[in-house]
Amino acid sequence: MKKGVILFAYNTEDYDYVKMAEYAVKRIHYFLDLPVTLVTGNRQYQNNLFDKVIYEEANTNNKKDRKVWFNKDRYKAFDLSPYDNTLILDVDYVVNSQKLNKLFQIMDDICVHNTTEFLMQPNLPYEYLSAYSYKTAWATVIGFKKTNKAKQVFDCMKMIQENYNHYSNVYNFVAGTFRNDYAISIALHIVNGHLLPKSDIIPWNLIHVGKNTSVYKTNDNVLCEEFVVIFDNWKKNKIKKEYIQFKNLDFHVINKDNFVELLP
Amino acid sequence: MDTKTLIQEAKARFSHNAAKAALYEKYSSKLIVAEQNGLWKATITLISFLATISDEEVVIIDEFNNLVKVNRQKLHKTLLEIYTNVMNEWYDEFKELENKR
């Protein structure tokens, strides 16, 4: 069974996602020892770091903060992936341990995170699609096998993307910006008969570096394993800065500007 | 700017509680293992249960809520080994934290 990782990277005016993918691929090779396929909108792009580079025209039909955001068409991963067992990772997910290799042993068809932990903000509640809806699953890390059920989930994501306004009405969320997290949350529930079996959930938390929190590398090595997180803790109208230092823990950086600072 | 200087200039205080929480996230997932067609977490409860019964085979509900018939001794040995290794590693890092300021 061929295992591998697939990354999607479409550059925008503000961020060089391909550069982020180059950072990610080095870490994936080092920690997970897996081949990586890049899906990008740059037809000329070639880089030996990647097992395969696939050109796929960007879907420009999405906006975030009034700017174009190329995050649609993630459902194509099922057909694009050259691997039997695939991990889809966001390029701003920092692989910093071998933990993800365990997913290949434990996943049945498809699995995602639906529980999160924000570093230094332990009491933040989980995100829900809306007050009366499902807990949000995260498309930051998706593991899948090329099975019928996984195909159904990705086909369903396509259907949701194409009818996003309708699903926003059904599930009562704001449709302004398309989110893969919402699409996969709904798709998993539909395919599973509006239940979510435990086998579709990654049995550990997705670690975020979130708001008011910044992450710094402790050295300039692209494979740096130790990071410092500084948190602006508001107490009595004053900021008290707190920090932790950790190693060998994967994390997802929500603030792109902060993530860019980690790049070599 | 290196991180030491950064921490000093920001007058940031080391947060023991947040560091403990990060360690929990790091190590609790290491207790999870796939074995004998089931997914298990090496917990004190499960290890003790496997140690106290005498049947060669036993049916247990795994982390995915599936009923799995397992070889008791084999699973017990695997879980105990994982538990011991992870806890020792965790403890070493936990002790390092106590000295941080």
Interface residues (C-beta under 8 A of the other chain):
Chain A: S97 K99 K102 Q105 I106 E117 L119 M120 P122 P197 K198 S199 P203 W204 N205 I207 Y216 K217 T218 V228 V229 I230 F231 K240 K241 E242 Y243 I244 Q245 F246 N248 L249
Chain B: D2 T3 L6 I7 A10 K11 A12 R13 F14 S15 N17 A18 A19 A21 A22 L23 E25 K26 S28 S29 K30 I32 A34 L39 K41 E63 F64 N65 N66 K100
